[in-house]
Every structure is written in C-alpha cells, then in structure tokens.
Amino acid sequence: MSTRVSIYEAKAHLSRLVVRAEHGEEITLTRHGRSVAVLSAVRRPDADRTPGAWAGRVRVAEDFDSLTDDDLRDWYGA
C-alpha cells in the first residue's frame, strides 16, 4: 500500500508517518503535487550472520600486511 502525503503535512505528522512506514507502508512525499521522495522502513537482513560462512572461499595474499616504501609515503606522507 502506498500513500501520497505533501511535505507540509509530513512535517506536521512525521512521527505517525514513521510508525506507518515501520509497519510496511510506503509513503510518497510530494511537493506541489509531484512525487519527490519515499518514506519506507529500513530493510533488515533476512538471516542472522553466520561466522565462518566464507571459510575456504577467500584467499588473503601473502604480502597483505606488508607495506612498500611507496605505500608508506602514500599513507603517512613520509
């Protein structure tokens, strides 16, 4: 369900509109009758993170932790 609300009205009722968005409603904000923004809930990841899920899939280069003279200059301006 989507609702259109003017920015003027949204300023007066922002708390209520946020609650509606949290419950899944998408609210389109308008200025002079034209859509300019959408208020919606933040999408949470569906599943919890699983430690080690990438084990065996990622390779870290041998020289990952070493810095060259150029790297040191770039990082520290030395």
PDB file with SEQRES, HELIX, SHEET and CRYST1 records, atoms N, CA, C and O in Angstrom:
SEQRES   1 A   78  MET SER THR ARG VAL SER ILE TYR GLU ALA LYS ALA HIS          
SEQRES   2 A   78  LEU SER ARG LEU VAL VAL ARG ALA GLU HIS GLY GLU GLU          
SEQRES   3 A   78  ILE THR LEU THR ARG HIS GLY ARG SER VAL ALA VAL LEU          
SEQRES   4 A   78  SER ALA VAL ARG ARG PRO ASP ALA ASP ARG THR PRO GLY          
SEQRES   5 A   78  ALA TRP ALA GLY ARG VAL ARG VAL ALA GLU ASP PHE ASP          
SEQRES   6 A   78  SER LEU THR ASP ASP ASP LEU ARG ASP TRP TYR GLY ALA          
HELIX    1 AA1 ILE A    7  ALA A   12  1                                   6    
HELIX    2 AA2 LEU A   14  GLU A   22  1                                   9    
HELIX    3 AA3 ASP A   69  TYR A   76  1                                   8    
SHEET    1 AA1 3 SER A   2  SER A   6  0                                        
SHEET    2 AA1 3 GLU A  26  ARG A  31  1                                        
SHEET    3 AA1 3 ARG A  34  LEU A  39 -1                                        
CRYST1    1.000    1.000    1.000  90.00  90.00  90.00 P 1           1          
ATOM      1  N   MET A   1       0.844  -1.179   0.000  1.00  0.00           N  
ATOM      2  CA  MET A   1       0.000   0.000   0.000  1.00  0.00           C  
ATOM      3  C   MET A   1       0.889   1.242   0.000  1.00  0.00           C  
ATOM      4  O   MET A   1       1.834   1.326   0.785  1.00  0.00           O  
ATOM      5  N   SER A   2       0.600   2.189  -0.858  1.00  0.00           N  
ATOM      6  CA  SER A   2       1.369   3.423  -0.931  1.00  0.00           C  
ATOM      7  C   SER A   2       0.437   4.615  -0.740  1.00  0.00           C  
ATOM      8  O   SER A   2      -0.675   4.651  -1.267  1.00  0.00           O  
ATOM      9  N   THR A   3       0.913   5.573   0.016  1.00  0.00           N  
ATOM     10  CA  THR A   3       0.125   6.765   0.312  1.00  0.00           C  
ATOM     11  C   THR A   3       0.913   7.980  -0.116  1.00  0.00           C  
ATOM     12  O   THR A   3       2.133   8.020   0.045  1.00  0.00           O  
ATOM     13  N   ARG A   4       0.232   8.970  -0.657  1.00  0.00           N  
ATOM     14  CA  ARG A   4       0.880  10.224  -1.050  1.00  0.00           C  
ATOM     15  C   ARG A   4       0.573  11.281   0.006  1.00  0.00           C  
ATOM     16  O   ARG A   4      -0.581  11.482   0.385  1.00  0.00           O  
ATOM     17  N   VAL A   5       1.632  11.959   0.477  1.00  0.00           N  
ATOM     18  CA  VAL A   5       1.492  12.969   1.525  1.00  0.00           C  
ATOM     19  C   VAL A   5       2.344  14.166   1.133  1.00  0.00           C  
ATOM     20  O   VAL A   5       3.484  14.001   0.700  1.00  0.00           O  
ATOM     21  N   SER A   6       1.809  15.357   1.281  1.00  0.00           N  
ATOM     22  CA  SER A   6       2.590  16.554   0.981  1.00  0.00           C  
ATOM     23  C   SER A   6       3.678  16.730   2.040  1.00  0.00           C  
ATOM     24  O   SER A   6       3.518  16.289   3.178  1.00  0.00           O  
ATOM     25  N   ILE A   7       4.758  17.361   1.675  1.00  0.00           N  
ATOM     26  CA  ILE A   7       5.835  17.614   2.623  1.00  0.00           C  
ATOM     27  C   ILE A   7       5.314  18.438   3.801  1.00  0.00           C  
ATOM     28  O   ILE A   7       5.684  18.189   4.948  1.00  0.00           O  
ATOM     29  N   TYR A   8       4.472  19.399   3.520  1.00  0.00           N  
ATOM     30  CA  TYR A   8       3.882  20.236   4.582  1.00  0.00           C  
ATOM     31  C   TYR A   8       3.160  19.364   5.607  1.00  0.00           C  
ATOM     32  O   TYR A   8       3.354  19.517   6.812  1.00  0.00           O  
ATOM     33  N   GLU A   9       2.328  18.452   5.116  1.00  0.00           N  
ATOM     34  CA  GLU A   9       1.590  17.549   6.007  1.00  0.00           C  
ATOM     35  C   GLU A   9       2.541  16.580   6.713  1.00  0.00           C  
ATOM     36  O   GLU A   9       2.344  16.257   7.885  1.00  0.00           O  
ATOM     37  N   ALA A  10       3.563  16.123   6.005  1.00  0.00           N  
ATOM     38  CA  ALA A  10       4.520  15.182   6.601  1.00  0.00           C  
ATOM     39  C   ALA A  10       5.262  15.817   7.770  1.00  0.00           C  
ATOM     40  O   ALA A  10       5.528  15.150   8.771  1.00  0.00           O  
ATOM     41  N   LYS A  11       5.600  17.104   7.652  1.00  0.00           N  
ATOM     42  CA  LYS A  11       6.287  17.779   8.753  1.00  0.00           C  
ATOM     43  C   LYS A  11       5.403  17.808  10.002  1.00  0.00           C  
ATOM     44  O   LYS A  11       5.901  17.683  11.121  1.00  0.00           O  
ATOM     45  N   ALA A  12       4.124  17.968   9.814  1.00  0.00           N  
ATOM     46  CA  ALA A  12       3.204  18.050  10.945  1.00  0.00           C  
ATOM     47  C   ALA A  12       2.926  16.684  11.570  1.00  0.00           C  
ATOM     48  O   ALA A  12       2.562  16.602  12.743  1.00  0.00           O  
ATOM     49  N   HIS A  13       3.095  15.609  10.793  1.00  0.00           N  
ATOM     50  CA  HIS A  13       2.719  14.270  11.271  1.00  0.00           C  
ATOM     51  C   HIS A  13       3.839  13.255  11.085  1.00  0.00           C  
ATOM     52  O   HIS A  13       3.568  12.072  10.879  1.00  0.00           O  
ATOM     53  N   LEU A  14       5.081  13.691  11.153  1.00  0.00           N  
ATOM     54  CA  LEU A  14       6.204  12.811  10.850  1.00  0.00           C  
ATOM     55  C   LEU A  14       6.221  11.564  11.731  1.00  0.00           C  
ATOM     56  O   LEU A  14       6.414  10.461  11.221  1.00  0.00           O  
ATOM     57  N   SER A  15       6.026  11.710  13.022  1.00  0.00           N  
ATOM     58  CA  SER A  15       6.064  10.548  13.928  1.00  0.00           C  
ATOM     59  C   SER A  15       5.058   9.479  13.511  1.00  0.00           C  
ATOM     60  O   SER A  15       5.382   8.292  13.478  1.00  0.00           O  
ATOM     61  N   ARG A  16       3.852   9.900  13.195  1.00  0.00           N  
ATOM     62  CA  ARG A  16       2.822   8.946  12.769  1.00  0.00           C  
ATOM     63  C   ARG A  16       3.189   8.286  11.447  1.00  0.00           C  
ATOM     64  O   ARG A  16       2.968   7.089  11.263  1.00  0.00           O  
ATOM     65  N   LEU A  17       3.748   9.064  10.529  1.00  0.00           N  
ATOM     66  CA  LEU A  17       4.129   8.511   9.232  1.00  0.00           C  
ATOM     67  C   LEU A  17       5.264   7.489   9.377  1.00  0.00           C  
ATOM     68  O   LEU A  17       5.283   6.479   8.674  1.00  0.00           O  
ATOM     69  N   VAL A  18       6.200   7.753  10.282  1.00  0.00           N  
ATOM     70  CA  VAL A  18       7.297   6.810  10.512  1.00  0.00           C  
ATOM     71  C   VAL A  18       6.750   5.490  11.063  1.00  0.00           C  
ATOM     72  O   VAL A  18       7.189   4.418  10.647  1.00  0.00           O  
ATOM     73  N   VAL A  19       5.820   5.558  11.972  1.00  0.00           N  
ATOM     74  CA  VAL A  19       5.208   4.333  12.512  1.00  0.00           C  
ATOM     75  C   VAL A  19       4.538   3.545  11.384  1.00  0.00           C  
ATOM     76  O   VAL A  19       4.675   2.324  11.309  1.00  0.00           O  
ATOM     77  N   ARG A  20       3.825   4.236  10.523  1.00  0.00           N  
ATOM     78  CA  ARG A  20       3.168   3.553   9.401  1.00  0.00           C  
ATOM     79  C   ARG A  20       4.197   2.908   8.484  1.00  0.00           C  
ATOM     80  O   ARG A  20       3.992   1.794   8.003  1.00  0.00           O  
ATOM     81  N   ALA A  21       5.310   3.610   8.238  1.00  0.00           N  
ATOM     82  CA  ALA A  21       6.367   3.056   7.395  1.00  0.00           C  
ATOM     83  C   ALA A  21       6.989   1.825   8.060  1.00  0.00           C  
ATOM     84  O   ALA A  21       7.288   0.839   7.387  1.00  0.00           O  
ATOM     85  N   GLU A  22       7.182   1.883   9.377  1.00  0.00           N  
ATOM     86  CA  GLU A  22       7.731   0.733  10.102  1.00  0.00           C  
ATOM     87  C   GLU A  22       6.857  -0.505   9.945  1.00  0.00           C  
ATOM     88  O   GLU A  22       7.349  -1.633   9.989  1.00  0.00           O  
ATOM     89  N   HIS A  23       5.579  -0.290   9.764  1.00  0.00           N  
ATOM     90  CA  HIS A  23       4.646  -1.400   9.601  1.00  0.00           C  
ATOM     91  C   HIS A  23       4.479  -1.810   8.140  1.00  0.00           C  
ATOM     92  O   HIS A  23       3.567  -2.568   7.810  1.00  0.00           O  
ATOM     93  N   GLY A  24       5.348  -1.319   7.271  1.00  0.00           N  
ATOM     94  CA  GLY A  24       5.358  -1.792   5.894  1.00  0.00           C  
ATOM     95  C   GLY A  24       4.735  -0.878   4.860  1.00  0.00           C  
ATOM     96  O   GLY A  24       4.792  -1.171   3.666  1.00  0.00           O  
ATOM     97  N   GLU A  25       4.148   0.208   5.285  1.00  0.00           N  
ATOM     98  CA  GLU A  25       3.524   1.117   4.311  1.00  0.00           C  
ATOM     99  C   GLU A  25       4.604   1.986   3.664  1.00  0.00           C  
ATOM    100  O   GLU A  25       5.524   2.453   4.336  1.00  0.00           O  
ATOM    101  N   GLU A  26       4.484   2.191   2.380  1.00  0.00           N  
ATOM    102  CA  GLU A  26       5.391   3.081   1.660  1.00  0.00           C  
ATOM    103  C   GLU A  26       4.673   4.408   1.463  1.00  0.00           C  
ATOM    104  O   GLU A  26       3.564   4.454   0.931  1.00  0.00           O  
ATOM    105  N   ILE A  27       5.326   5.502   1.902  1.00  0.00           N  
ATOM    106  CA  ILE A  27       4.699   6.814   1.853  1.00  0.00           C  
ATOM    107  C   ILE A  27       5.479   7.692   0.896  1.00  0.00           C  
ATOM    108  O   ILE A  27       6.674   7.924   1.079  1.00  0.00           O  
ATOM    109  N   THR A  28       4.795   8.177  -0.122  1.00  0.00           N  
ATOM    110  CA  THR A  28       5.416   9.051  -1.111  1.00  0.00           C  
ATOM    111  C   THR A  28       5.200  10.495  -0.691  1.00  0.00           C  
ATOM    112  O   THR A  28       4.066  10.932  -0.496  1.00  0.00           O  
ATOM    113  N   LEU A  29       6.300  11.235  -0.553  1.00  0.00           N  
ATOM    114  CA  LEU A  29       6.215  12.650  -0.192  1.00  0.00           C  
ATOM    115  C   LEU A  29       6.141  13.473  -1.466  1.00  0.00           C  
ATOM    116  O   LEU A  29       6.859  13.214  -2.431  1.00  0.00           O  
ATOM    117  N   THR A  30       5.253  14.478  -1.457  1.00  0.00           N  
ATOM    118  CA  THR A  30       5.049  15.291  -2.650  1.00  0.00           C  
ATOM    119  C   THR A  30       5.295  16.766  -2.358  1.00  0.00           C  
ATOM    120  O   THR A  30       5.134  17.232  -1.230  1.00  0.00           O  
ATOM    121  N   ARG A  31       5.684  17.478  -3.394  1.00  0.00           N  
ATOM    122  CA  ARG A  31       5.814  18.936  -3.339  1.00  0.00           C  
ATOM    123  C   ARG A  31       5.051  19.471  -4.553  1.00  0.00           C  
ATOM    124  O   ARG A  31       5.364  19.133  -5.694  1.00  0.00           O  
ATOM    125  N   HIS A  32       4.069  20.291  -4.298  1.00  0.00           N  
ATOM    126  CA  HIS A  32       3.223  20.853  -5.357  1.00  0.00           C  
ATOM    127  C   HIS A  32       2.631  19.745  -6.230  1.00  0.00           C  
ATOM    128  O   HIS A  32       2.513  19.889  -7.447  1.00  0.00           O  
ATOM    129  N   GLY A  33       2.255  18.619  -5.569  1.00  0.00           N  
ATOM    130  CA  GLY A  33       1.603  17.521  -6.280  1.00  0.00           C  
ATOM    131  C   GLY A  33       2.547  16.565  -6.990  1.00  0.00           C  
ATOM    132  O   GLY A  33       2.099  15.559  -7.539  1.00  0.00           O  
ATOM    133  N   ARG A  34       3.853  16.859  -6.993  1.00  0.00           N  
ATOM    134  CA  ARG A  34       4.827  15.975  -7.670  1.00  0.00           C  
ATOM    135  C   ARG A  34       5.576  15.140  -6.635  1.00  0.00           C  
ATOM    136  O   ARG A  34       5.988  15.653  -5.595  1.00  0.00           O  
ATOM    137  N   SER A  35       5.748  13.870  -6.922  1.00  0.00           N  
ATOM    138  CA  SER A  35       6.492  12.981  -6.027  1.00  0.00           C  
ATOM    139  C   SER A  35       7.948  13.412  -5.971  1.00  0.00           C  
ATOM    140  O   SER A  35       8.580  13.636  -7.003  1.00  0.00           O  
ATOM    141  N   VAL A  36       8.488  13.530  -4.731  1.00  0.00           N  
ATOM    142  CA  VAL A  36       9.886  13.944  -4.589  1.00  0.00           C  
ATOM    143  C   VAL A  36      10.706  12.996  -3.717  1.00  0.00           C  
ATOM    144  O   VAL A  36      11.934  13.001  -3.803  1.00  0.00           O  
ATOM    145  N   ALA A  37      10.060  12.184  -2.883  1.00  0.00           N  
ATOM    146  CA  ALA A  37      10.794  11.270  -2.010  1.00  0.00           C  
ATOM    147  C   ALA A  37       9.861  10.168  -1.534  1.00  0.00           C  
ATOM    148  O   ALA A  37       8.639  10.275  -1.632  1.00  0.00           O  
ATOM    149  N   VAL A  38      10.474   9.099  -1.012  1.00  0.00           N  
ATOM    150  CA  VAL A  38       9.693   7.985  -0.479  1.00  0.00           C  
ATOM    151  C   VAL A  38      10.156   7.701   0.943  1.00  0.00           C  
ATOM    152  O   VAL A  38      11.355   7.627   1.208  1.00  0.00           O  
ATOM    153  N   LEU A  39       9.209   7.543   1.847  1.00  0.00           N  
ATOM    154  CA  LEU A  39       9.488   7.171   3.229  1.00  0.00           C  
ATOM    155  C   LEU A  39       9.122   5.695   3.371  1.00  0.00           C  
ATOM    156  O   LEU A  39       7.976   5.303   3.147  1.00  0.00           O  
ATOM    157  N   SER A  40      10.110   4.884   3.745  1.00  0.00           N  
ATOM    158  CA  SER A  40       9.854   3.454   3.923  1.00  0.00           C  
ATOM    159  C   SER A  40      10.715   2.915   5.048  1.00  0.00           C  
ATOM    160  O   SER A  40      11.663   3.571   5.480  1.00  0.00           O  
ATOM    161  N   ALA A  41      10.388   1.729   5.520  1.00  0.00           N  
ATOM    162  CA  ALA A  41      11.131   1.111   6.616  1.00  0.00           C  
ATOM    163  C   ALA A  41      12.493   0.653   6.120  1.00  0.00           C  
ATOM    164  O   ALA A  41      12.666   0.332   4.944  1.00  0.00           O  
ATOM    165  N   VAL A  42      13.453   0.627   7.032  1.00  0.00           N  
ATOM    166  CA  VAL A  42      14.775   0.085   6.726  1.00  0.00           C  
ATOM    167  C   VAL A  42      14.633  -1.427   6.640  1.00  0.00           C  
ATOM    168  O   VAL A  42      14.050  -2.057   7.522  1.00  0.00           O  
ATOM    169  N   ARG A  43      15.163  -1.991   5.589  1.00  0.00           N  
ATOM    170  CA  ARG A  43      15.082  -3.439   5.402  1.00  0.00           C  
ATOM    171  C   ARG A  43      16.170  -4.120   6.222  1.00  0.00           C  
ATOM    172  O   ARG A  43      17.349  -3.791   6.090  1.00  0.00           O  
ATOM    173  N   ARG A  44      15.785  -5.045   7.050  1.00  0.00           N  
ATOM    174  CA  ARG A  44      16.726  -5.810   7.854  1.00  0.00           C  
ATOM    175  C   ARG A  44      17.106  -7.080   7.082  1.00  0.00           C  
ATOM    176  O   ARG A  44      16.293  -7.604   6.321  1.00  0.00           O  
ATOM    177  N   PRO A  45      18.322  -7.574   7.268  1.00  0.00           N  
ATOM    178  CA  PRO A  45      18.682  -8.833   6.614  1.00  0.00           C  
ATOM    179  C   PRO A  45      17.743  -9.952   7.064  1.00  0.00           C  
ATOM    180  O   PRO A  45      17.313  -9.983   8.217  1.00  0.00           O  
ATOM    181  N   ASP A  46      17.434 -10.858   6.159  1.00  0.00           N  
ATOM    182  CA  ASP A  46      16.513 -11.947   6.476  1.00  0.00           C  
ATOM    183  C   ASP A  46      17.106 -12.941   7.481  1.00  0.00           C  
ATOM    184  O   ASP A  46      16.398 -13.455   8.347  1.00  0.00           O  
ATOM    185  N   ALA A  47      18.401 -13.203   7.358  1.00  0.00           N  
ATOM    186  CA  ALA A  47      19.016 -14.214   8.215  1.00  0.00           C  
ATOM    187  C   ALA A  47      20.100 -13.587   9.085  1.00  0.00           C  
ATOM    188  O   ALA A  47      20.717 -12.587   8.722  1.00  0.00           O  
ATOM    189  N   ASP A  48      20.309 -14.198  10.232  1.00  0.00           N  
ATOM    190  CA  ASP A  48      21.408 -13.771  11.085  1.00  0.00           C  
ATOM    191  C   ASP A  48      22.728 -14.121  10.418  1.00  0.00           C  
ATOM    192  O   ASP A  48      22.806 -15.043   9.605  1.00  0.00           O  
ATOM    193  N   ARG A  49      23.755 -13.377  10.771  1.00  0.00           N  
ATOM    194  CA  ARG A  49      25.082 -13.658  10.241  1.00  0.00           C  
ATOM    195  C   ARG A  49      25.584 -14.980  10.803  1.00  0.00           C  
ATOM    196  O   ARG A  49      25.310 -15.323  11.953  1.00  0.00           O  
ATOM    197  N   THR A  50      26.320 -15.714   9.984  1.00  0.00           N  
ATOM    198  CA  THR A  50      26.898 -16.972  10.405  1.00  0.00           C  
ATOM    199  C   THR A  50      28.410 -16.865  10.341  1.00  0.00           C  
ATOM    200  O   THR A  50      28.974 -16.805   9.248  1.00  0.00           O  
ATOM    201  N   PRO A  51      29.090 -16.838  11.501  1.00  0.00           N  
ATOM    202  CA  PRO A  51      30.546 -16.762  11.476  1.00  0.00           C  
ATOM    203  C   PRO A  51      31.134 -17.934  10.697  1.00  0.00           C  
ATOM    204  O   PRO A  51      30.697 -19.077  10.833  1.00  0.00           O  
ATOM    205  N   GLY A  52      32.131 -17.622   9.881  1.00  0.00           N  
ATOM    206  CA  GLY A  52      32.807 -18.667   9.113  1.00  0.00           C  
ATOM    207  C   GLY A  52      32.113 -19.047   7.826  1.00  0.00           C  
ATOM    208  O   GLY A  52      32.530 -20.001   7.169  1.00  0.00           O  
ATOM    209  N   ALA A  53      31.066 -18.332   7.441  1.00  0.00           N  
ATOM    210  CA  ALA A  53      30.318 -18.692   6.237  1.00  0.00           C  
ATOM    211  C   ALA A  53      31.182 -18.591   4.979  1.00  0.00           C  
ATOM    212  O   ALA A  53      30.911 -19.273   3.991  1.00  0.00           O  
ATOM    213  N   TRP A  54      32.216 -17.752   5.006  1.00  0.00           N  
ATOM    214  CA  TRP A  54      33.098 -17.594   3.850  1.00  0.00           C  
ATOM    215  C   TRP A  54      34.381 -18.411   3.970  1.00  0.00           C  
ATOM    216  O   TRP A  54      35.283 -18.264   3.145  1.00  0.00           O  
ATOM    217  N   ALA A  55      34.473 -19.258   4.970  1.00  0.00           N  
ATOM    218  CA  ALA A  55      35.683 -20.064   5.159  1.00  0.00           C  
ATOM    219  C   ALA A  55      35.961 -20.889   3.906  1.00  0.00           C  
ATOM    220  O   ALA A  55      35.075 -21.548   3.364  1.00  0.00           O  
ATOM    221  N   GLY A  56      37.226 -20.832   3.459  1.00  0.00           N  
ATOM    222  CA  GLY A  56      37.628 -21.587   2.272  1.00  0.00           C  
ATOM    223  C   GLY A  56      37.294 -20.898   0.959  1.00  0.00           C  
ATOM    224  O   GLY A  56      37.688 -21.388  -0.099  1.00  0.00           O  
ATOM    225  N   ARG A  57      36.587 -19.786   0.990  1.00  0.00           N  
ATOM    226  CA  ARG A  57      36.214 -19.075  -0.228  1.00  0.00           C  
ATOM    227  C   ARG A  57      37.088 -17.856  -0.502  1.00  0.00           C  
ATOM    228  O   ARG A  57      37.121 -17.350  -1.624  1.00  0.00           O  
ATOM    229  N   VAL A  58      37.796 -17.386   0.523  1.00  0.00           N  
ATOM    230  CA  VAL A  58      38.575 -16.163   0.399  1.00  0.00           C  
ATOM    231  C   VAL A  58      40.045 -16.483   0.613  1.00  0.00           C  
ATOM    232  O   VAL A  58      40.405 -17.219   1.532  1.00  0.00           O  
ATOM    233  N   ARG A  59      40.888 -15.926  -0.242  1.00  0.00           N  
ATOM    234  CA  ARG A  59      42.324 -16.118  -0.097  1.00  0.00           C  
ATOM    235  C   ARG A  59      42.950 -14.761   0.181  1.00  0.00           C  
ATOM    236  O   ARG A  59      42.703 -13.798  -0.545  1.00  0.00           O  
ATOM    237  N   VAL A  60      43.764 -14.683   1.236  1.00  0.00           N  
ATOM    238  CA  VAL A  60      44.471 -13.459   1.585  1.00  0.00           C  
ATOM    239  C   VAL A  60      45.895 -13.598   1.072  1.00  0.00           C  
ATOM    240  O   VAL A  60      46.577 -14.580   1.364  1.00  0.00           O  
ATOM    241  N   ALA A  61      46.338 -12.612   0.308  1.00  0.00           N  
ATOM    242  CA  ALA A  61      47.675 -12.664  -0.284  1.00  0.00           C  
ATOM    243  C   ALA A  61      48.743 -12.688   0.801  1.00  0.00           C  
ATOM    244  O   ALA A  61      48.564 -12.124   1.880  1.00  0.00           O  
ATOM    245  N   GLU A  62      49.855 -13.349   0.499  1.00  0.00           N  
ATOM    246  CA  GLU A  62      50.972 -13.456   1.450  1.00  0.00           C  
ATOM    247  C   GLU A  62      51.449 -12.087   1.925  1.00  0.00           C  
ATOM    248  O   GLU A  62      51.794 -11.918   3.094  1.00  0.00           O  
ATOM    249  N   ASP A  63      51.468 -11.118   1.024  1.00  0.00           N  
ATOM    250  CA  ASP A  63      52.005  -9.791   1.356  1.00  0.00           C  
ATOM    251  C   ASP A  63      50.925  -8.808   1.822  1.00  0.00           C  
ATOM    252  O   ASP A  63      51.130  -7.594   1.781  1.00  0.00           O  
ATOM    253  N   PHE A  64      49.794  -9.323   2.258  1.00  0.00           N  
ATOM    254  CA  PHE A  64      48.675  -8.470   2.648  1.00  0.00           C  
ATOM    255  C   PHE A  64      49.065  -7.440   3.706  1.00  0.00           C  
ATOM    256  O   PHE A  64      48.682  -6.275   3.603  1.00  0.00           O  
ATOM    257  N   ASP A  65      49.816  -7.855   4.712  1.00  0.00           N  
ATOM    258  CA  ASP A  65      50.162  -6.962   5.824  1.00  0.00           C  
ATOM    259  C   ASP A  65      51.441  -6.163   5.610  1.00  0.00           C  
ATOM    260  O   ASP A  65      51.790  -5.340   6.456  1.00  0.00           O  
ATOM    261  N   SER A  66      52.139  -6.379   4.519  1.00  0.00           N  
ATOM    262  CA  SER A  66      53.394  -5.656   4.328  1.00  0.00           C  
ATOM    263  C   SER A  66      53.167  -4.392   3.495  1.00  0.00           C  
ATOM    264  O   SER A  66      52.360  -4.378   2.565  1.00  0.00           O  
ATOM    265  N   LEU A  67      53.900  -3.330   3.855  1.00  0.00           N  
ATOM    266  CA  LEU A  67      53.799  -2.060   3.144  1.00  0.00           C  
ATOM    267  C   LEU A  67      55.110  -1.772   2.420  1.00  0.00           C  
ATOM    268  O   LEU A  67      56.193  -1.933   2.984  1.00  0.00           O  
ATOM    269  N   THR A  68      54.999  -1.350   1.186  1.00  0.00           N  
ATOM    270  CA  THR A  68      56.191  -0.943   0.446  1.00  0.00           C  
ATOM    271  C   THR A  68      56.529   0.491   0.820  1.00  0.00           C  
ATOM    272  O   THR A  68      55.756   1.161   1.505  1.00  0.00           O  
ATOM    273  N   ASP A  69      57.690   0.960   0.364  1.00  0.00           N  
ATOM    274  CA  ASP A  69      58.059   2.354   0.611  1.00  0.00           C  
ATOM    275  C   ASP A  69      57.036   3.309  -0.005  1.00  0.00           C  
ATOM    276  O   ASP A  69      56.713   4.347   0.573  1.00  0.00           O  
ATOM    277  N   ASP A  70      56.538   2.949  -1.172  1.00  0.00           N  
ATOM    278  CA  ASP A  70      55.504   3.774  -1.816  1.00  0.00           C  
ATOM    279  C   ASP A  70      54.233   3.816  -0.968  1.00  0.00           C  
ATOM    280  O   ASP A  70      53.617   4.871  -0.816  1.00  0.00           O  
ATOM    281  N   ASP A  71      53.843   2.660  -0.414  1.00  0.00           N  
ATOM    282  CA  ASP A  71      52.660   2.620   0.460  1.00  0.00           C  
ATOM    283  C   ASP A  71      52.843   3.523   1.670  1.00  0.00           C  
ATOM    284  O   ASP A  71      51.946   4.291   2.018  1.00  0.00           O  
ATOM    285  N   LEU A  72      53.996   3.432   2.305  1.00  0.00           N  
ATOM    286  CA  LEU A  72      54.269   4.247   3.482  1.00  0.00           C  
ATOM    287  C   LEU A  72      54.192   5.728   3.143  1.00  0.00           C  
ATOM    288  O   LEU A  72      53.644   6.518   3.912  1.00  0.00           O  
ATOM    289  N   ARG A  73      54.738   6.104   1.996  1.00  0.00           N  
ATOM    290  CA  ARG A  73      54.688   7.505   1.559  1.00  0.00           C  
ATOM    291  C   ARG A  73      53.244   7.948   1.334  1.00  0.00           C  
ATOM    292  O   ARG A  73      52.836   9.037   1.737  1.00  0.00           O  
ATOM    293  N   ASP A  74      52.480   7.064   0.673  1.00  0.00           N  
ATOM    294  CA  ASP A  74      51.078   7.405   0.400  1.00  0.00           C  
ATOM    295  C   ASP A  74      50.267   7.549   1.694  1.00  0.00           C  
ATOM    296  O   ASP A  74      49.439   8.453   1.803  1.00  0.00           O  
ATOM    297  N   TRP A  75      50.494   6.674   2.663  1.00  0.00           N  
ATOM    298  CA  TRP A  75      49.739   6.695   3.905  1.00  0.00           C  
ATOM    299  C   TRP A  75      50.187   7.798   4.859  1.00  0.00           C  
ATOM    300  O   TRP A  75      49.365   8.485   5.464  1.00  0.00           O  
ATOM    301  N   TYR A  76      51.494   7.955   4.981  1.00  0.00           N  
ATOM    302  CA  TYR A  76      51.996   8.826   6.025  1.00  0.00           C  
ATOM    303  C   TYR A  76      52.699  10.078   5.493  1.00  0.00           C  
ATOM    304  O   TYR A  76      53.126  10.926   6.277  1.00  0.00           O  
ATOM    305  N   GLY A  77      52.822  10.199   4.190  1.00  0.00           N  
ATOM    306  CA  GLY A  77      53.439  11.383   3.600  1.00  0.00           C  
ATOM    307  C   GLY A  77      54.924  11.517   3.914  1.00  0.00           C  
ATOM    308  O   GLY A  77      55.487  12.609   3.835  1.00  0.00           O  
ATOM    309  N   ALA A  78      55.545  10.414   4.266  1.00  0.00           N  
ATOM    310  CA  ALA A  78      56.974  10.457   4.638  1.00  0.00           C  
ATOM    311  C   ALA A  78      57.861  10.463   3.415  1.00  0.00           C  
ATOM    312  O   ALA A  78      59.085  10.497   3.541  1.00  0.00           O  
TER     313      ALA A  78                                                      
END                                                                             
